[in-house]
C-alpha cells in the first residue's frame, strides 16, 4: 500500500451506501486516504434520504453524483469495498477486496437510512484504524 492508501466503495447505483461510505471516510480520515466511489449502473442522483441522513451528522453529500465503475478506478485503489449489493469489481492481484453486508436504503425514508448510516460509520472507523491510523503527536 502506498503512503496514502486508496479506497474504492462500489454499489450498483452509487447513490446511497457507497456515497455515504465515501463521505464518512473523507470526513473521518481527511487527507490520509484517497477516496473513490462508483457503481456498475449508476443512478441519476444520490438518494435524497441518504443526503438528509448525512446532513443530520454535518456531512453534505448533496453535490455528489453517481459515477460509473471503471477498471482504472479499481486498478488505482488499494482496497475495493462492495456494499452488500451484489456488485462486483474486476479482480487484480495485490488488491484487497471486502464486502460489507448492508441494507439497501433505496426507496426508504430517512428513519430507515439512519441505522445504515451509523453502521457504515462504524465500519469506516475500523477501516481507518487498519489502513490509516492517526499519527501520534510528536513530543518535544
Secondary structure, DSSP 4 states (H G I P E B T S, - for coil): --SS-EEEEE-TTSSSHHHHHHHHHHHHHGGGSEEEEEBTT--SS--HHHHHHHHHTT---TT----B--HHHHHT-SEEEE-SSS------TT-EEEE------TT--HHHHHHHHHHHHHHHHHHHHHHSPPPPPP--
